[in-house]
């Protein structure tokens, strides 16, 4: 406007704004006469705080059986971090609870084990009322063992990719519960091997 036009050039995730006067015709192939420095990278749009878990090697967040995730105005950006309510190479048979009311994480697992995750009562309970899981949410995940009595309850928030009540590569699964509030629609399906309970 007022004798100027604007050209916006993308530089990665930053934006470079170039101002050029219309009456100053540039010869083809010459550099713009006026530029501004690229802006500093934006601050994370969501900070997350947690209770009952430990950040290991700034790579994964591993809980001790009772994990709570909340959004905060300051804190740490863990949007590239996977969260486990409990993580073990042995059988898991003690109750694990994960509550997410805000914040942003990469993937969320109620419990993960290379062996079985089962018990006579609810073993894993994931409750999500807010926040964002950018990729997958699992009530429970095992690479080779049986899974039983896992629950996922969702009344808010968002899951970017898939929500699994439970998933085991080679073990059977049973007594898996996934519940949504009225604002969500629910579609359930099993893959051919019946090893994954998929929402």
Secondary structure, DSSP 8 states (H G I E B T S, - for coil): -TTEEEEEEEETTEEEEEEEETTS---TT---S-B---------S-EEEEEEEEEETTTEEEEEEEEEEEEESSSB--TT-EEES-EESS-B-S-EEEEE-S-EES-EES-EESS-B--SS--EEEEEEEEEESS-EES-EESSS-EEEEEEEEEEEEESS-EEEEEESSS-EEEEEEEE-TTS----EE-TTS-EEE-
